[in-house]
Amino acid sequence: MKRKGRPATKQAELKEGFYIELRTKGSNSPVKIRRENMAEVDLAMEQYGRSKIVTYLGQVKDGKWLDGKNKGKKTA
């Protein structure tokens, strides 16, 4: 089924918050999950870590990564 209409020209920006990346073992397609604070990130990493590969990506504020893997880069 094809999507109708014109494709977006501007990439969607990430919301402010803390991001982790989840991958199923043996898979190449990651899923990004956002949490409001670091305590929630730690809880999510513990919860998903049992069955998935979890990577901390960092904190996003004002369209930039403040820490983590992409520190100092823009989100889009």
N, C-alpha and C positions, 0 to 999 in steps of 0.2 A: 504494500500500500504506500503510495507516494504522498508526500506532504504537499499541499497546495500553497501557493503564495510565494512571495519574495523572501529569500533567506536573510537573516539578520546580518548587518554589515559591522555592527559593533559587538564585541565580545562582552558577555555578562560579567559584571564585577562581583567579587566575593564580599559577603557581609563581614562586618567587624566581628572578631571572635577568635577562638583557638581551633585549629584544624588538625585532624588526623586522617591518615589514608589507610584503608582496609583492602587487603587482597586475600582471596581464597588461595590456599596452597596449591600451586600448579597453574594458577591463572595469571594472565597479564593485564586484565582490566581492573584498575583500582576504583574505589569509591571514596569520595571525600566526605567527611562528617565534621560539622561545626558544633562547638560547645561554647557556652557563655564564659566559663571560668576554668582555671587549671585543675581545680578539684574534680570537676565533671570529666575533664579529659583523662585524668588518672583513673577514675572509676571506669570509663569506657575502654581504656587501654587494657585494664585488668579483665574486664568482661569479655571483650572480643579477642583478647590474646590467647585464649584457650583453643580457639578453632581457626583463627585467621592470622595473617601476617600484618602487624600494626606498625605504622611509621608516623612519628610526630612531625608534622610539616611546619608548624609555627603559629604565631599570632599575627592577625591582620588588623591594621588600624590605619584609617585614612588612605586606603588603597595600596598600602605597602606592607611587606612582611617585616615584622620587628625582630623575630628570632627564628631559630630552626634552620631547616635545610635551605630555604630561599631568602635568607636574611638580606635586607637592603633592596630587594628587587620589587618591582611593581607587580600587582596581582594580575593585570590583564595583559 
